[in-house]
Amino acid sequence: MLFAVGMFNIKKDSRAVGHLLALFTIIVWGSTFIVTKLLLSEFTPVHIMLCRFVIAYFVLWLIRPKHEKTSIKDELLFAVMGIFGCTLYFI
């Protein structure tokens, strides 16, 4: 499988894809502080956290849409861990 990045075709297993994904992650992670500061003038911290959680869920679902066989109990546990993880991060 090839990824088209600009004018380059990069193999999926090449190191360049890993570096580009790491750079993208660094840019997104680094911009969250600034974006959160701007959003705090309009939204509450809980609302921002919930929106980020929902956006992250859908982005991860787009990356891997295959549904793993898990029980409802496991799904709820994952949701609780995600919510507490975000809450503890912001505290």
CYANA upper distance limits for C-alpha pairs under 8 A (distance plus 0.5 A):
  1 MET  CA     11 LYS  CA      6.80
  1 MET  CA     12 LYS  CA      6.28
  2 LEU  CA      9 ASN  CA      6.55
  2 LEU  CA     10 ILE  CA      6.03
  2 LEU  CA     11 LYS  CA      5.34
  2 LEU  CA     12 LYS  CA      6.25
  3 PHE  CA      9 ASN  CA      6.18
  3 PHE  CA     10 ILE  CA      5.79
  3 PHE  CA     11 LYS  CA      7.01
  3 PHE  CA     12 LYS  CA      7.15
  4 ALA  CA      8 PHE  CA      6.41
  4 ALA  CA      9 ASN  CA      5.28
  4 ALA  CA     10 ILE  CA      7.03
  5 VAL  CA      9 ASN  CA      6.83
  5 VAL  CA     10 ILE  CA      7.77
 10 ILE  CA     14 SER  CA      7.44
 10 ILE  CA     16 ALA  CA      7.75
 10 ILE  CA     17 VAL  CA      7.46
 11 LYS  CA     17 VAL  CA      8.13
 12 LYS  CA     17 VAL  CA      7.03
 13 ASP  CA     17 VAL  CA      7.84
 14 SER  CA     18 GLY  CA      7.73
 15 ARG  CA     19 HIS  CA      6.78
 16 ALA  CA     20 LEU  CA      6.59
 17 VAL  CA     21 LEU  CA      6.58
 18 GLY  CA     22 ALA  CA      6.57
 19 HIS  CA     23 LEU  CA      6.58
 20 LEU  CA     24 PHE  CA      6.63
 21 LEU  CA     25 THR  CA      6.63
 22 ALA  CA     26 ILE  CA      6.67
 23 LEU  CA     27 ILE  CA      6.71
 24 PHE  CA     28 VAL  CA      6.69
 25 THR  CA     29 TRP  CA      6.39
 26 ILE  CA     30 GLY  CA      6.32
 27 ILE  CA     31 SER  CA      6.58
 28 VAL  CA     32 THR  CA      6.86
 29 TRP  CA     33 PHE  CA      8.32
 30 GLY  CA     34 ILE  CA      8.42
 31 SER  CA     35 VAL  CA      6.65
 32 THR  CA     36 THR  CA      6.26
 33 PHE  CA     37 LYS  CA      6.73
 34 ILE  CA     38 LEU  CA      6.91
 35 VAL  CA     39 LEU  CA      6.61
 36 THR  CA     40 LEU  CA      6.56
 36 THR  CA     48 ILE  CA      8.09
 37 LYS  CA     41 SER  CA      7.90
 38 LEU  CA     42 GLU  CA      8.35
 39 LEU  CA     43 PHE  CA      6.39
 39 LEU  CA     48 ILE  CA      7.95
 40 LEU  CA     44 THR  CA      6.62
 40 LEU  CA     45 PRO  CA      7.18
 40 LEU  CA     48 ILE  CA      8.43
 43 PHE  CA     47 HIS  CA      6.72
 43 PHE  CA     48 ILE  CA      7.02
 44 THR  CA     48 ILE  CA      6.87
 45 PRO  CA     49 MET  CA      6.62
 46 VAL  CA     50 LEU  CA      6.64
 47 HIS  CA     51 CYS  CA      6.67
 48 ILE  CA     52 ARG  CA      6.66
 49 MET  CA     53 PHE  CA      6.61
 49 MET  CA     86 CYS  CA      7.45
 49 MET  CA     87 THR  CA      8.20
 50 LEU  CA     54 VAL  CA      6.72
 51 CYS  CA     55 ILE  CA      6.59
 52 ARG  CA     56 ALA  CA      6.50
 53 PHE  CA     57 TYR  CA      6.67
 53 PHE  CA     82 GLY  CA      8.07
 53 PHE  CA     83 ILE  CA      7.95
 53 PHE  CA     86 CYS  CA      8.37
 54 VAL  CA     58 PHE  CA      6.88
 55 ILE  CA     59 VAL  CA      6.66
 56 ALA  CA     60 LEU  CA      6.57
 57 TYR  CA     61 TRP  CA      6.62
 58 PHE  CA     62 LEU  CA      6.60
 59 VAL  CA     63 ILE  CA      6.80
 60 LEU  CA     64 ARG  CA      6.76
 60 LEU  CA     65 PRO  CA      8.46
 61 TRP  CA     65 PRO  CA      5.40
 61 TRP  CA     66 LYS  CA      8.49
 70 THR  CA     74 ASP  CA      6.61
 70 THR  CA     75 GLU  CA      7.34
 71 SER  CA     75 GLU  CA      6.91
 72 ILE  CA     76 LEU  CA      6.65
 73 LYS  CA     77 LEU  CA      6.65
 74 ASP  CA     78 PHE  CA      6.63
 75 GLU  CA     79 ALA  CA      6.73
 76 LEU  CA     80 VAL  CA      6.63
 77 LEU  CA     81 MET  CA      6.59
 78 PHE  CA     82 GLY  CA      6.61
 79 ALA  CA     83 ILE  CA      6.69
 80 VAL  CA     84 PHE  CA      6.55
 81 MET  CA     85 GLY  CA      6.30
 82 GLY  CA     86 CYS  CA      6.70
 83 ILE  CA     87 THR  CA      6.64
 84 PHE  CA     88 LEU  CA      6.43
 85 GLY  CA     89 TYR  CA      6.57
 86 CYS  CA     90 PHE  CA      6.83
 87 THR  CA     91 ILE  CA      6.71
